[in-house]
Structures are given as structure tokens and as C-alpha cells.
Amino acid sequence: MLSYIVKLLKSLNANADPGDIAHAVSLGMLLGFMPKNNILWYILFIFFLFVRINKGAYFLMMLAAACIAPLLDPLFDTIGYTVLTVQPLKGLYSRLLDIPFVGFTKFNNTIVAGSLVFGLILYIPCYAAARIFIRQWRTVIAPVWMKYRFIKFLYTLPLISKIVRLMEEE
């Protein structure tokens, strides 16, 4: 876990492409919202590992979104029910369920469908917000951040100093 934090901090302060970090944040949010008890989640998880993104931001955002996902389950259930009861798509859904192993994706679960649709809807706004945050972090926040006494004190703490050493080694 510490290595992911170090990777994220290094990429925020380095010349890493902001798009890689923003995509990682958006994909982590998408997977963090989804329940982890279906094959669809594992397929997407493995696929996203092969995409060129910042893995530290990906895993940290997935963890953060997974922590708030239970609070959003009623919303996911409502969205999923709405999507799964669209009359023109009912035939498609029943044909998909007849295909072997497609049922293991649990796409017909209202929370799985709702969280996937919600994550897809939030993907672009999350990407844009992450890009704006990265630009602001690099130009405004980080230089001002380092001037505060409290931040200088934090650098003396053992855990923080270890993170800083790891960042300087790589």
C-alpha cells in the first residue's frame, strides 16, 4: 500500500502525463463502485491492468470508491432497476442470460448494473476534475504547500520520511 502512495505522489510531482493519472482515477472509481462478487469486475480489473495508467492512483481510487460504495447502494439499485426494466432491452437481456457464463457477470443484478452505469456516467466528469486537480497541484498547491510549518513538521515523522526516501530512491 505504501508503494502505491509513493507512486501516486511521484507522478503528481513529476512530468507524468496528467491523462494517465486522470484515467487511473476514473477507472479506479468505476471499479470501486462495482460489487466484487462477479466475473465482470474481475474481467475489467485485469483488462485495466494492461492499460497504460498510473497504477498507484488506480488502486488508491479503487479503495476510496469501495469505501463509499455501500452508502450509494440505494442509488445504484434505483439506477440498475431503471436500466434493467427498459422495455426494448428486455429481449436482449434474456438472450444474454441464455449464453453460457454470461450469467456469472451478474449484469442482471440491479446494484451491479446501476453501479456500472453510474461509474460510466461519472467517468468523464471525474477525468476532467482529476486533470484540473493535477494542473492546480503542480502549479499552485505544491509550491505553497511546502511553505507551511506543519508540512515541514510532517516530513520529520518516521512514516512520512520513509515515503520521501522511497520517492527519492526511485
C-alpha positions in Angstrom: 0.0 0.0 0.0 2.8 2.4 0.8 4.3 1.8 -2.6 1.1 2.9 -4.3 1.1 6.1 -2.3 4.7 6.7 -3.3 3.9 6.1 -6.9 1.0 8.4 -6.9 2.9 11.2 -5.1 5.8 10.8 -7.5 3.6 11.0 -10.5 1.8 14.1 -9.2 5.1 15.9 -8.7 6.8 14.6 -11.8 6.4 15.0 -15.5 4.0 12.1 -15.7 1.2 12.6 -18.2 -1.8 14.0 -16.4 -4.1 11.9 -18.6 -2.6 8.7 -17.3 -3.3 9.8 -13.7 -6.8 11.1 -14.6 -7.7 7.9 -16.4 -6.5 5.8 -13.4 -8.6 7.9 -11.0 -11.7 7.4 -13.3 -11.2 3.7 -13.8 -10.5 3.2 -10.1 -13.7 5.0 -9.3 -15.6 2.9 -11.8 -14.3 -0.4 -10.3 -14.5 0.8 -6.7 -18.3 1.4 -7.0 -19.0 -2.1 -8.5 -19.5 -5.1 -6.3 -16.6 -7.5 -6.3 -18.5 -10.8 -6.4 -18.9 -11.2 -10.1 -16.8 -12.1 -13.1 -17.4 -8.7 -14.8 -15.5 -7.0 -12.1 -12.5 -9.3 -12.4 -12.5 -9.1 -16.2 -12.5 -5.3 -16.1 -9.9 -5.3 -13.3 -7.5 -7.4 -15.3 -8.1 -5.5 -18.5 -7.4 -2.2 -16.8 -4.1 -3.5 -15.5 -2.9 -3.8 -19.1 -3.9 -0.2 -19.9 -1.2 2.4 -19.5 -2.4 4.2 -16.4 -0.9 5.2 -13.1 -1.3 2.1 -11.0 -0.9 3.9 -7.7 -3.8 6.2 -8.4 -5.8 3.3 -9.8 -5.6 1.2 -6.7 -5.9 4.1 -4.2 -9.0 5.4 -6.0 -10.5 1.9 -6.2 -10.0 1.6 -2.5 -11.5 5.0 -1.8 -14.6 4.4 -4.0 -15.1 0.9 -2.5 -15.3 2.6 0.9 -18.2 4.9 -0.1 -19.9 2.5 -2.4 -22.1 0.9 0.3 -23.5 4.3 1.0 -24.5 4.7 -2.6 -26.1 1.2 -3.0 -29.7 2.6 -2.8 -28.8 4.9 -5.7 -27.2 2.0 -7.6 -30.2 -0.2 -7.0 -32.6 2.5 -8.4 -30.4 3.2 -11.5 -29.9 -0.6 -12.1 -33.7 -1.3 -11.8 -34.4 1.6 -14.3 -31.8 0.2 -16.8 -32.9 -3.4 -16.4 -36.6 -2.7 -16.9 -36.3 -0.7 -20.1 -38.9 -2.4 -22.2 -37.0 -2.5 -25.6 -33.9 -4.2 -23.9 -35.7 -7.0 -22.1 -35.3 -9.4 -25.0 -31.6 -8.6 -25.2 -31.2 -9.3 -21.5 -33.0 -12.6 -21.7 -30.9 -13.7 -24.8 -27.7 -12.7 -22.9 -28.7 -14.8 -19.9 -29.0 -17.8 -22.3 -25.4 -17.5 -23.3 -23.1 -19.8 -21.1 -21.0 -17.9 -18.5 -22.6 -14.5 -19.2 -24.8 -15.1 -16.1 -21.7 -15.1 -14.0 -21.2 -11.4 -14.8 -24.3 -10.7 -12.8 -25.2 -7.9 -15.2 -28.9 -8.6 -14.3 -28.3 -7.6 -10.6 -29.6 -4.1 -10.1 -26.7 -3.0 -8.0 -24.1 -4.3 -10.5 -25.9 -2.7 -13.4 -26.6 0.5 -11.5 -23.0 0.9 -10.3 -21.6 0.2 -13.8 -23.9 2.8 -15.4 -23.3 5.3 -12.6 -19.5 4.8 -13.0 -19.7 5.2 -16.7 -21.7 8.4 -16.4 -19.2 9.8 -13.9 -16.2 8.8 -15.9 -15.8 12.0 -17.9 -16.6 14.4 -15.1 -14.1 12.5 -12.8 -11.5 12.6 -15.5 -11.9 16.3 -16.0 -11.8 17.0 -12.3 -8.7 14.9 -11.9 -6.9 16.8 -14.8 -7.8 20.1 -13.2 -6.6 19.0 -9.8 -3.3 17.7 -11.2 -2.7 21.0 -13.1 -3.6 23.0 -9.9 -1.4 20.7 -7.8 1.6 21.1 -9.9 1.4 24.9 -10.5 -0.3 26.3 -7.3 -0.8 23.9 -4.4 2.5 22.0 -4.2 4.7 25.1 -4.1 2.5 26.8 -1.5 2.1 23.6 0.4 5.8 23.2 1.1 6.0 26.7 2.8 3.8 25.7 5.8 5.5 24.8 9.1 3.0 22.0 9.7 4.0 20.3 6.4 7.7 20.7 7.3 6.9 19.0 10.7 5.1 16.2 8.9 8.3 15.5 6.9 10.1 14.7 10.3 7.6 12.0 11.1 9.0 8.5 10.5 6.4 7.2 8.1 6.5 10.4 6.0 10.2 10.5 6.0 10.2 6.9 4.8 7.8 7.8 2.0 10.1 10.7 1.0 13.2 8.5 1.0 11.4 5.9 -1.2 10.4 8.7 -3.6 14.0 9.9 -3.9 15.4 6.4 -4.4 13.3 5.6 -7.4 
